[in-house]
Amino acid sequence: MTPQSIVFLVLLVLIVLLLALVDRLLRPTLRGLLEELAGLPVATDFYLRSFLLVIVLVGFAGVLGAGHSDLKDGAHLMEYVWSVAGGL
């Protein structure tokens, strides 16, 4: 595996975990807010799904848009760490 693919996979896993955490933390309070404001269960479900779709697309756009072409085959571990941090 190339260094670029390793960094891409690490970023992808981290983004998926981060998105799951954000969704898990915000969904209950967002559901309560939407139920209070809209009063329609169908609207609440729609807005929650829309919110999830937006954060997933933004997260994946960040991973796909991060460039890692500057890593060489003999790169040190710290270069990988900085590349992953730059992608987040």
Buried (B, 14 or more C-beta within 10 A) or exposed (E): EEBBEBBBEBBBEBBBEBBEEBBEEBEEEBBEEBEEEEEEEEEBEEBBEEBBEEBBEEBBEBBEEBEBEEBEEEBEEEBBEBBBEEBE
